[in-house]
Amino acid sequence: MVAQKARDFLLKIGGGGGFVTVAGLKSKKLAFNAETVDVTDAESEGRWRELLGGAGVQRASVSGSGIFKDQASDALVRAAFFAGDIVPWQMVIPGLGIIEAAFMITALEYSGQHVGELQFDIALESAGALTFREAA
């Protein structure tokens, strides 16, 4: 994969039958994790750890910070957070593809300077299986 512009990584929330770009995110991070299941026992060769393949819990987390695109996207995110809803999200990753999944907002923070724009930080945790479509 060749270098891509980070600004092209888009975070979108599901609403009204489609996906809406949430914000002008200045920093974004998408992480995939898989827990391991250790099955090491007294007879493990050389006392090396053994893992059980395909048995751990997989998850994805997304975080970002920036400014909201408009009041409508701010309202969608706030409503989902305060309701504790699990909603569909889409991540468009340039050169890689599109990831869609249900996520729950686990953190939403607002900050700003007296003479600057209102900024926010958001954290999402996956709440189900992910789908992935490769970039064309």
TIBA-164819 format. One record per atom (N, C-alpha, C, O): residue in one letter; y, x, z. Coordinates in steps of 0.2 Angstrom, whole numbers, padded with zeros to 4 digits, always signed. Example, Ala and Ser with C-alpha at 12.3 -4.5 7.8 and 13.67 -1.06 7.14 Angstrom:
A-0028+0066+0039A-0022+0062+0039A-0016+0066+0039A-0017+0071+0042S-0011+0064+0035S-0005+0068+0036S+0000+0064+0039S+0006+0067+0040
***
This chain:
M-0006+0004+0000M+0000+0000+0000M+0006+0004+0000M+0007+0009+0004V+0011+0003-0005V+0017+0007-0005V+0022+0004+0000V+0021-0001+0003A+0027+0008+0002A+0032+0006+0007A+0035+0000+0005A+0037-0002-0001Q+0036-0005+0010Q+0039-0011+0009Q+0045-0012+0013Q+0046-0009+0018K+0050-0016+0011K+0056-0017+0015K+0054-0022+0021K+0051-0027+0020A+0055-0020+0027A+0054-0023+0033A+0057-0030+0033A+0055-0035+0036R+0063-0031+0030R+0067-0037+0030R+0063-0042+0027R+0064-0048+0027D+0058-0041+0022D+0054-0045+0018D+0048-0048+0022D+0045-0053+0020F+0047-0046+0028F+0042-0049+0033F+0045-0055+0036F+0050-0055+0040L+0043-0061+0034L+0046-0067+0036L+0041-0071+0041L+0035-0071+0041L+0044-0074+0046L+0041-0078+0051L+0043-0085+0050L+0049-0087+0050K+0038-0090+0049K+0040-0096+0047K+0036-0101+0052K+0031-0100+0054I+0039-0107+0054I+0036-0112+0058I+0035-0118+0054I+0039-0120+0050G+0029-0121+0056G+0027-0127+0052G+0032-0133+0054G+0033-0134+0060G+0034-0137+0050G+0038-0143+0052G+0040-0147+0046G+0041-0144+0040G+0039-0154+0046G+0041-0158+0041G+0037-0157+0034G+0039-0158+0029G+0030-0155+0035G+0026-0155+0029G+0026-0148+0026G+0023-0147+0021G+0030-0143+0028G+0030-0137+0025G+0032-0132+0031G+0032-0133+0037F+0033-0126+0028F+0035-0120+0033F+0043-0119+0032F+0045-0119+0027V+0046-0117+0038V+0053-0116+0038V+0054-0109+0041V+0052-0107+0046T+0058-0105+0037T+0060-0098+0039T+0064-0099+0046T+0069-0102+0046V+0061-0095+0051V+0064-0096+0058V+0071-0093+0058V+0076-0096+0061A+0071-0087+0056A+0077-0083+0058A+0078-0077+0054A+0074-0075+0050G+0084-0073+0055G+0085-0067+0052G+0082-0062+0057G+0086-0059+0061L+0076-0061+0057L+0073-0056+0062L+0074-0049+0061L+0073-0047+0055K+0077-0045+0065K+0079-0038+0064K+0073-0034+0066K+0073-0028+0063S+0069-0036+0070S+0063-0032+0072S+0057-0037+0072S+0058-0043+0075K+0051-0035+0070K+0045-0040+0070K+0039-0035+0071K+0039-0030+0069K+0034-0039+0074K+0028-0035+0076K+0022-0040+0075K+0023-0045+0079L+0017-0038+0072L+0011-0043+0072L+0005-0038+0074L+0004-0033+0071A+0001-0040+0079A-0004-0036+0081A-0011-0040+0081A-0011-0046+0083F-0016-0037+0079F-0023-0040+0079F-0027-0036+0085F-0026-0030+0085N-0030-0040+0089N-0034-0037+0094N-0041-0040+0095N-0042-0046+0093A-0046-0036+0097A-0052-0039+0098A-0055-0036+0104A-0055-0030+0105E-0057-0040+0109E-0060-0038+0115E-0067-0035+0114E-0070-0038+0109T-0069-0031+0118T-0076-0028+0117T-0081-0031+0122T-0078-0033+0128V-0087-0031+0121V-0092-0033+0125V-0097-0027+0126V-0100-0025+0122D-0096-0024+0132D-0100-0018+0134D-0107-0020+0136D-0108-0024+0140V-0112-0017+0132V-0119-0019+0134V-0123-0012+0135V-0129-0012+0135T-0119-0007+0138T-0122-0001+0140T-0127-0002+0146T-0125-0006+0150D-0132+0001+0146D-0137+0001+0151D-0140+0008+0153D-0138+0013+0150A-0144+0008+0158A-0147+0014+0160A-0151+0018+0154A-0152+0024+0155E-0153+0014+0149E-0157+0017+0144E-0153+0019+0138E-0155+0021+0132S-0146+0018+0138S-0142+0020+0133S-0142+0027+0131S-0141+0031+0136E-0143+0029+0125E-0144+0036+0123E-0138+0040+0125E-0132+0039+0123G-0139+0045+0129G-0134+0050+0131G-0129+0047+0135G-0124+0050+0136R-0130+0041+0138R-0126+0037+0142R-0119+0036+0139R-0114+0035+0142W-0120+0035+0132W-0114+0033+0128W-0113+0026+0128W-0118+0022+0128R-0107+0023+0128R-0106+0016+0129R-0109+0013+0122R-0108+0016+0117E-0111+0007+0123E-0114+0003+0118E-0110-0004+0118E-0109-0007+0123L-0108-0006+0112L-0104-0012+0111L-0108-0017+0107L-0112-0016+0103L-0107-0024+0109L-0111-0029+0105L-0106-0032+0100L-0101-0034+0101G-0108-0030+0094G-0104-0032+0088G-0103-0040+0087G-0107-0043+0088G-0097-0042+0085G-0095-0049+0084G-0095-0053+0090G-0095-0059+0089A-0095-0050+0096A-0096-0055+0102A-0089-0055+0106A-0088-0060+0110G-0084-0051+0105G-0078-0051+0108G-0073-0057+0106G-0074-0059+0100V-0068-0058+0110V-0063-0063+0108V-0058-0060+0104V-0055-0054+0105Q-0056-0062+0098Q-0051-0060+0094Q-0045-0064+0095Q-0045-0070+0096R-0039-0060+0094R-0032-0064+0095R-0027-0060+0091R-0028-0054+0089A-0022-0064+0089A-0016-0061+0086A-0010-0062+0090A-0009-0067+0093S-0005-0058+0090S+0001-0059+0094S+0007-0057+0089S+0006-0052+0085V+0012-0060+0090V+0018-0059+0085V+0024-0059+0090V+0025-0063+0095S+0028-0054+0089S+0035-0054+0092S+0040-0052+0088S+0039-0048+0083G+0046-0053+0090G+0052-0052+0085G+0058-0053+0089G+0058-0056+0094S+0064-0050+0086S+0070-0052+0089S+0075-0052+0083S+0074-0049+0078G+0080-0056+0084G+0085-0057+0079G+0090-0062+0080G+0092-0064+0086I+0092-0065+0075I+0097-0071+0075I+0094-0077+0072I+0091-0076+0066F+0095-0083+0074F+0092-0089+0071F+0096-0090+0064F+0102-0089+0064K+0092-0092+0059K+0094-0094+0053K+0100-0099+0053K+0105-0099+0050D+0098-0104+0057D+0103-0110+0058D+0101-0114+0064D+0096-0112+0067Q+0105-0119+0065Q+0103-0123+0071Q+0097-0127+0071Q+0094-0128+0076A+0095-0129+0065A+0089-0133+0064A+0083-0128+0066A+0078-0131+0069S+0082-0122+0064S+0077-0118+0065S+0077-0116+0073S+0071-0116+0076D+0083-0115+0076D+0083-0114+0083D+0080-0120+0087D+0077-0120+0091A+0082-0126+0084A+0080-0132+0088A+0072-0133+0087A+0069-0135+0092L+0069-0132+0081L+0062-0132+0080L+0058-0127+0085L+0054-0129+0088V+0061-0121+0086V+0058-0116+0090V+0058-0118+0098V+0054-0118+0101R+0065-0120+0100R+0066-0123+0106R+0061-0129+0108R+0058-0129+0114A+0061-0133+0104A+0057-0139+0105A+0049-0138+0106A+0046-0140+0111A+0047-0133+0102A+0040-0131+0102A+0039-0127+0109A+0034-0128+0112F+0044-0123+0111F+0043-0119+0117F+0043-0124+0123F+0038-0124+0127F+0048-0128+0124F+0049-0133+0130F+0043-0138+0130F+0041-0140+0136A+0040-0140+0125A+0035-0145+0125A+0028-0141+0126A+0023-0144+0128G+0028-0134+0125G+0022-0131+0126G+0017-0132+0120G+0011-0131+0121D+0020-0134+0115D+0016-0136+0109D+0012-0130+0106D+0015-0124+0106I+0007-0131+0103I+0004-0126+0098I+0005-0128+0091I+0003-0134+0089V+0009-0125+0087V+0011-0127+0081V+0009-0122+0075V+0007-0116+0077P+0008-0124+0069P+0007-0119+0064P+0012-0114+0062P+0018-0116+0062W+0011-0108+0061W+0016-0103+0059W+0013-0099+0053W+0007-0099+0052Q+0017-0096+0050Q+0016-0092+0044Q+0019-0086+0044Q+0025-0085+0046M+0016-0080+0043M+0019-0074+0042M+0018-0071+0035M+0012-0071+0033V+0023-0070+0032V+0023-0067+0025V+0024-0060+0026V+0030-0057+0027I+0019-0056+0024I+0020-0048+0025I+0020-0045+0018I+0015-0046+0014P+0025-0042+0016P+0026-0040+0009P+0020-0034+0008P+0019-0030+0012G+0017-0035+0002G+0012-0030-0001G+0005-0032+0003G+0001-0029+0001L+0005-0036+0008L-0001-0037+0011L-0004-0044+0010L-0009-0045+0007G+0000-0049+0011G-0002-0056+0010G+0002-0061+0015G+0007-0060+0018I-0001-0067+0016I+0001-0072+0020I-0004-0074+0025I-0010-0075+0024I-0002-0074+0031I-0006-0076+0037I-0004-0083+0040I+0002-0083+0041E-0008-0087+0041E-0007-0094+0044E-0011-0095+0049E-0017-0094+0049A-0009-0098+0055A-0012-0099+0061A-0008-0104+0066A-0002-0104+0065A-0012-0107+0070A-0008-0110+0076A-0007-0105+0081A-0011-0101+0083F-0001-0105+0083F+0002-0101+0089F+0005-0105+0094F+0008-0110+0093M+0006-0102+0100M+0010-0105+0105M+0015-0100+0107M+0014-0094+0107I+0021-0102+0108I+0027-0098+0110I+0026-0096+0117I+0026-0101+0122T+0025-0090+0119T+0024-0088+0126T+0030-0085+0129T+0030-0084+0135A+0035-0083+0125A+0041-0081+0128A+0047-0082+0123A+0046-0081+0117L+0053-0084+0125L+0059-0086+0121L+0065-0084+0126L+0066-0087+0131E+0068-0079+0123E+0074-0076+0127E+0080-0076+0123E+0080-0074+0117Y+0086-0077+0126Y+0092-0077+0122Y+0097-0072+0125Y+0096-0071+0132S+0100-0069+0121S+0105-0064+0124S+0111-0063+0119S+0111-0065+0113G+0116-0060+0121G+0122-0058+0117G+0128-0055+0121G+0128-0056+0127Q+0132-0052+0117Q+0138-0049+0119Q+0144-0054+0118Q+0143-0058+0114H+0149-0053+0122H+0155-0057+0122H+0158-0058+0115H+0160-0063+0113V+0158-0052+0111V+0161-0052+0105V+0155-0052+0099V+0157-0050+0093G+0149-0054+0101G+0144-0053+0096G+0140-0060+0095G+0142-0065+0098E+0135-0060+0090E+0131-0066+0089E+0126-0067+0095E+0124-0062+0098L+0124-0073+0095L+0118-0075+0100L+0112-0072+0097L+0110-0074+0091Q+0108-0068+0101Q+0102-0066+0098Q+0096-0069+0102Q+0097-0071+0108F+0090-0068+0100F+0084-0071+0103F+0078-0066+0102F+0078-0062+0097D+0074-0066+0107D+0067-0063+0107D+0062-0068+0107D+0063-0073+0111I+0057-0067+0104I+0051-0072+0104I+0045-0069+0104I+0044-0063+0101A+0040-0072+0107A+0033-0069+0107A+0028-0075+0106A+0029-0080+0109L+0023-0074+0102L+0018-0079+0100L+0011-0077+0101L+0010-0071+0100E+0007-0081+0104E+0000-0079+0104E-0004-0084+0100E-0003-0090+0101S-0009-0082+0097S-0013-0086+0093S-0017-0091+0097S-0019-0089+0102A-0019-0097+0094A-0022-0102+0097A-0028-0105+0093A-0029-0111+0093G-0031-0101+0089G-0036-0103+0084G-0037-0098+0079G-0034-0092+0079A-0041-0100+0074A-0043-0095+0069A-0037-0094+0064A-0033-0098+0063L-0037-0088+0061L-0032-0086+0056L-0034-0087+0049L-0040-0086+0048T-0030-0089+0044T-0032-0088+0037T-0027-0083+0034T-0022-0082+0036F-0030-0080+0029F-0027-0074+0026F-0027-0075+0018F-0033-0076+0016R-0022-0074+0015R-0021-0074+0008R-0018-0068+0005R-0013-0066+0007E-0022-0064+0001E-0019-0058-0001E-0013-0059-0006E-0013-0064-0009A-0009-0054-0005A-0003-0054-0010A-0005-0054-0017A-0010-0050-0019A-0002-0057-0021A-0004-0057-0028A-0001-0051-0032A-0002-0050-0038
***
